[in-house]
């Protein structure tokens, strides 16, 4: 055998088993690191998307409630009393009314009544509705929170419309918690406004009877001193939002603060967060 043939065969020698195994291990480590990074990035994006959706839904829900509360007690003036220097009003009843246990029937045509038991509160917001502070119907009439036309009322020579929007939390037919609204319209059974609202809590700011602009305390509906809620000039609302699907893993923090700022645990892996707003009842304030 010539020397050149031996050198050719030595140059064609392949990898040893050890070299192949080392290369495979290095490759698996690299692939594993990339895979873990991809999974972690996907979970982070999933959580961010869930919290972004919760933020958006909470803003919509609180905006709806805050807007209606700013109108609570609104009514047109109907005349001036020269002795008392006060204007008459088309509506002078409750601006708001609430129940810590919810309403017996949110869509009753009569006055709402508190349920004997229940864990979710409800609130009724009342004001004179017109085509500027409500969404007009196709017939050009003021509407309630579900878009149903209001019924005209007449006192003396004055005709007007009263809005009675009632907000509460209920489950959909699929079991998803939602912020609902109903009114005193006979055909209005209530409808969903915002999805994934798991809970709601409401506190009422009572004014000093002497100084109507000075709020002395925030209490639940059961602790409001005046049963007509006449001294309530502000309302604080908390919405407890839930993600639309389980997004938490075993590595993610599963605790959250509820509407009472108490730490709770999401054992079902749904993300949750509490959102707050406080609204002054401008038509109840004395300026």
C-alpha positions in Angstrom: 0.0 0.0 0.0 1.4 3.3 -1.0 1.9 6.2 1.5 -0.5 8.4 -0.4 -3.4 5.9 -0.1 -2.9 5.7 3.7 -3.0 9.5 4.0 -6.2 9.7 1.9 -8.0 7.2 4.1 -6.9 9.1 7.3 -8.3 12.3 6.0 -11.7 10.7 5.3 -12.1 9.6 8.9 -15.6 10.4 10.5 -16.6 11.7 14.0 -16.3 9.5 17.0 -19.4 8.5 19.1 -18.3 10.8 21.9 -18.1 13.8 19.6 -21.6 13.1 18.2 -23.0 12.8 21.7 -21.4 16.0 22.8 -22.8 17.8 19.8 -26.3 16.4 20.4 -26.2 17.6 24.1 -25.0 21.1 23.1 -27.8 21.2 20.4 -30.4 20.1 22.9 -29.3 22.7 25.5 -29.6 25.4 22.9 -33.0 24.2 21.6 -34.3 23.9 25.2 -33.2 27.4 26.0 -34.9 28.8 22.9 -38.0 26.8 23.7 -38.2 28.0 27.3 -37.7 31.6 26.2 -40.5 31.2 23.7 -42.9 29.7 26.3 -42.1 32.4 28.8 -42.6 35.1 26.2 -45.9 33.6 25.2 -47.1 33.4 28.8 -46.0 37.0 29.4 -47.9 38.1 26.3 -51.0 36.2 27.4 -51.0 37.8 30.8 -50.4 41.3 29.3 -53.3 40.8 26.9 -55.6 39.6 29.8 -54.8 42.6 32.0 -55.2 45.0 29.1 -58.6 43.6 28.4 -59.5 43.8 32.1 -58.3 47.5 32.1 -60.4 48.3 29.1 -63.5 46.6 30.4 -63.2 48.2 33.8 -62.8 51.7 32.2 -66.0 51.1 30.1 -68.0 49.9 33.1 -66.8 52.7 35.4 -67.4 55.3 32.7 -71.0 54.2 32.3 -71.7 54.3 36.0 -69.9 57.6 36.6 -71.7 59.3 33.7 -75.1 58.2 35.0 -74.2 59.2 38.6 -73.2 62.7 37.4 -76.8 63.0 36.1 -78.4 61.6 39.2 -81.1 64.0 40.5 -81.1 66.2 37.4 -84.5 67.9 36.6 -85.7 71.0 34.8 -86.9 74.0 36.7 -90.7 74.5 36.4 -91.1 77.9 38.0 -89.9 80.3 40.7 -91.3 80.8 44.2 -90.9 84.5 45.1 -91.3 83.7 48.8 -88.7 80.9 49.2 -86.6 82.1 46.2 -86.5 78.5 45.0 -87.3 76.9 41.7 -89.8 74.1 41.3 -88.6 70.9 39.7 -90.1 68.3 37.4 -88.6 65.6 39.6 -87.7 65.9 43.3 -87.5 62.3 44.5 -84.4 60.1 45.1 -81.3 60.8 43.0 -80.0 57.3 44.0 -81.1 54.3 45.9 -79.1 51.2 46.7 -79.3 47.7 48.3 -76.3 45.7 49.6 -78.2 42.5 48.8 -79.5 43.5 45.4 -83.0 44.2 44.2 -86.0 41.8 44.4 -86.7 42.7 40.8 -84.5 45.1 38.8 -87.1 45.6 36.1 -90.2 46.2 38.2 -92.4 49.1 37.1 -92.9 50.0 40.8 -90.3 51.2 43.2 -87.4 48.8 43.7 -87.1 46.8 46.9 -84.1 45.2 48.6 -83.8 41.4 48.4 -83.8 39.6 51.7 -80.4 37.9 51.0 -77.7 38.3 48.4 -74.0 39.1 48.1 -74.0 41.5 45.2 -75.2 45.1 45.7 -77.4 47.1 43.2 -77.9 50.8 42.7 -80.7 52.8 41.0 -79.9 56.1 39.4 -82.8 58.5 38.7 -82.9 61.7 36.7 -85.0 63.5 34.1 -84.0 62.1 30.7 -84.0 64.0 27.5 -82.5 63.7 24.0 -79.2 65.4 25.1 -78.4 63.3 28.2 -79.6 60.0 26.9 -79.2 58.3 23.5 -82.3 59.2 21.5 -84.4 56.3 20.1 -85.3 56.0 16.4 -88.5 57.9 17.2 -86.6 60.8 18.8 -87.5 59.9 22.4 -85.1 59.7 25.4 -84.0 56.2 26.4 -82.9 54.1 29.3 -79.6 52.3 29.8 -80.7 49.6 27.3 -81.9 52.0 24.6 -85.7 51.5 25.3 -87.8 54.7 25.0 -89.0 56.3 28.2 -92.6 56.9 29.1 -93.8 60.5 29.1 -95.1 61.9 32.4 -97.1 65.1 32.9 -97.4 67.3 35.9 -99.7 70.3 35.3 -98.7 71.7 32.0 -95.2 70.2 32.0 -94.3 67.0 30.3 -91.1 65.2 30.9 -89.4 61.8 31.1 -87.8 60.1 34.1 -84.9 57.7 33.8 -84.5 54.9 36.3 -81.4 52.9 35.5 -80.7 50.0 37.8 -77.2 48.5 37.8 -76.2 45.1 39.2 -73.9 42.1 38.6 -75.4 38.8 37.2 -74.2 35.7 35.3 -74.9 35.1 31.6 -76.5 31.9 30.4 -72.9 30.6 29.9 -72.1 31.4 33.6 -69.9 34.4 32.8 -70.2 37.3 35.3 -71.4 40.6 33.8 -72.4 44.1 34.7 -76.1 44.4 33.9 -78.6 47.2 33.7 -82.4 47.2 33.8 -85.1 49.9 34.1 -88.7 50.3 35.1 -89.9 49.6 31.6 -92.3 46.7 31.7 -90.6 44.9 28.8 -87.1 45.5 29.9 -85.8 42.3 31.6 -82.3 43.6 32.0 -79.2 43.2 29.8 -75.5 42.9 29.9 -73.3 46.0 29.5 -69.8 44.7 30.3 -68.4 41.2 30.4 -66.2 39.6 33.1 -67.4 41.9 36.0 -67.2 39.4 38.8 -68.3 41.7 41.6 -69.3 45.2 42.5 -69.2 47.1 45.8 -70.7 50.5 46.4 -70.2 53.1 49.2 -72.4 56.2 49.6 -70.9 59.5 50.7 -73.2 61.2 53.2 -73.0 65.0 53.6 -73.1 67.0 56.7 -76.7 68.1 57.1 -75.5 71.7 57.7 -72.9 71.8 54.9 -74.1 69.8 52.0 -70.7 69.9 50.3 -68.9 68.3 53.2 -68.9 64.5 53.0 -68.5 63.1 56.5 -68.4 59.4 55.8 -68.7 56.7 53.2 -71.0 53.8 54.1 -72.7 50.8 52.6 -76.4 51.1 51.6 -77.6 49.5 54.8 -75.8 52.1 56.9 -77.1 55.2 55.1 -78.9 57.2 57.8 -81.7 58.7 55.7 -83.7 55.9 54.0 -84.5 58.3 51.1 -80.7 58.7 50.5 -81.4 62.5 50.6 -78.0 63.3 52.1 -76.0 61.2 49.7 -73.9 63.5 47.5 -71.2 61.2 46.3 -70.9 57.5 45.4 -67.8 55.3 45.3 -67.9 52.2 43.1 -65.5 49.2 42.9 -65.7 46.7 40.1 -63.8 43.4 40.5 -62.8 42.3 37.1 -61.9 38.8 36.0 -60.0 37.6 33.0 -62.0 35.9 30.3 -60.1 32.6 30.6 -57.6 31.0 33.1 -54.3 32.6 32.3 -52.2 32.1 35.5 -49.7 29.3 35.8 -48.2 27.7 38.9 -45.3 30.2 38.5 -47.5 33.3 38.4 -48.6 35.2 41.5 -52.2 34.0 42.2 -53.1 36.6 44.9 -55.0 39.9 44.4 -56.7 42.6 46.5 -60.5 42.6 46.4 -62.7 45.7 46.7 -62.1 45.7 50.5 -58.3 45.6 49.9 -58.3 42.1 51.4 -55.8 39.6 49.9 -57.5 36.8 48.1 -56.2 33.8 46.1 -57.2 32.9 42.6 -57.4 29.1 43.0 -59.1 28.8 39.6 -56.2 30.5 37.8 -58.3 33.4 36.6 -56.6 36.8 36.9 -58.5 39.4 38.9 -58.1 43.1 39.7 -60.2 45.7 41.5 -60.9 49.1 40.0 -62.3 52.1 41.8 -64.0 55.4 41.0 -65.7 58.1 43.0 -68.3 60.4 41.5 -69.9 63.5 43.0 -73.7 63.8 42.5 -73.5 67.3 41.0 -77.3 67.9 41.1 -77.3 67.1 44.9 -74.5 69.6 45.7 -75.3 73.0 47.1 -73.2 75.8 45.5 
